[in-house]
Amino acid sequence: MNLIFALRNLLRHRRRTLAVVFTVAFGVGALFIFHGFNTGVMNQYRDNTVRSRYGHAQVNSIGYRDQVFEKPWEHWIEDPDALVAELKTLDGVEQVFPRMNFFALLTNGEITVSGRGQGVDGKEESKFFNTLNVEIGENLNTQVEGVLLGKGLATALKAKIGDRVTVMANTVHGSINALDFEVIGVFHTGSKDFDDVVFRVQLPLAQELLDTHAVEAVSLAFSKVEDWDRVNHQFGERLKEYEITPFEVLDKIYYKHSVDWLQSQFGIIQSIILVIVFLGIFNSISTSIFERKQEIGTLRANGEGRWDVFKLLCVEGGILGLIGALVGLGIGVLVTHTLLGGGIFMPPAPGITRQFHVFIELQASFALYAFTLGAGCALLSTAIASLKVVRMDIASALRSV
Amino acid sequence: MLCLCGPSGSGKSTLLNLLGLIERTQVGELFFDGDVALHDISEPDANLIRRTDIGFVFQSFHLFEVLNAYENVAYFLNRLGLKASEVKERVEFALNAVAMWEHRTKKPLEMSGGQRQRVAIARALAKNPKVIIADEPTASLDQKTGENIMKVFSELNREHGLSLVVSSHDPMVLDYCKNQVRLRDGQVESVTGVLA
């Protein structure tokens, strides 16, 4: 009977009920979408870091990343083929990319600039590193003498596709060596520090340039980003002479700091939304309860205890909260797939120089959180407002208009 | 049937509220059903007495708009934990007693003022209370409807032995009550009938 009474009470004042339901729904929907937006932004940052620069993790010889060496190549990986073969057997590892970084001068005969070269397996890397954002020309793939230039570097060299560029570098033995390359493309990751200095060539030519068979590091691509713990555990057991570092540590300044900063900001905004939602729900529910003082007085006069009336009101608030929260999740899904289906075009984010599209990535786990929060807010608001009314003496409640 | 009468502000409603445990006494003593000390009763006990022993009829009916006549009468019976069959029996008896069984599916907003007050009386009656307390039960009704309500009260009092305490300053109501307590400024001015 209590439930029927509560449901009918809600149906009696449809406008008031709808107002409360939509207040809860708006709050839950806003939180749900906002979290999806946050996730979308974070994943953009992550993908930008993983798929343009580092992969999911990187393997080096032990201690290599902790200090600066006079001759770093002496600490490079001397037998990369064996390591690559071993890494490929780790459960969770999808692709393996041996790499080396080196400093060099690039010249087209008129202009000479310094840059940082990356010797990579072009064919393999082009399958995974797909957010380099090659704006002109094509990505480094199987072109033996191809060089892919960062946007800033290409601008400094005034390089066009097909131009010849000479790369000069010190070999590991201290002599000067040079090789000619053909410009095949220009990339623009959006990270200015990276785009201004980095160029990519095939690993065998880089090794020839530096006169070594070693590689500096091996980058790894996992089946999915969550595989880190699994891979790290196997790595620790089987490859004790090397160390593995996840991408968020490799790119602490750009990725980790940016994400931490954004998450703090999002946390504050989320709290503000929560407060606004709570106040909105509290206002709607308080009004609806205070309008029913006479009814509450009648219940009390006929022997209903304060606690009985409190429970009845809470049942109503709970029903409103549950319906509102469900509607809110529905609105979130609907808006995400219709109005925001094409993503949101964003201005350059901190640390990035290019605009990007963010797609709302709704999370099932957060749906449960937002649902509980919305329904809980409605219940708490009802409880607070009800406490005040059930404390009234019966005669005053009956006299209320 | 006892009537508390007197001008506005004389204390009729306050005394009724005290008798009905709607307000608590600050001074003095109040006994119910012989030996139950209402002036010294806990809130749960007061709730229990209001739930089982006292029926209320208010000037402005205070029916639940969302429930029909039947459900309004049944609501507090269900809260008493009675069996469904007994609830049905009591509701039928009470609505028949006030000639509202035919209108049992109507909601309050579909009824006239007199019909609403009859349902309110049925709601009080169905609890099978020791006393019904009616605060100005005819004040919101026209003279003819008010008289019909008083006839219902008289009938319940005469045929079912129900005790009623009614407050009013309407001479028509006083005509139905042999026992009267006249109040003025919170004091008993005169008593007529068996209490005299």
Interface residues (C-beta under 8 A of the other chain):
Chain A: M1 F5 R8 N9 L11 R12 Q294 E295 G297 T298 A301 N302 G303 E304 G305 R306 D308 D393 I394 A395 L398
Chain B: N17 G20 I22 E23 E43 P44 N47 L48 I49 R50 R51 T52 F56 F58 S60 H62 F64 E65 V66 L67 A74 Y75 F76 N78 R79 K127
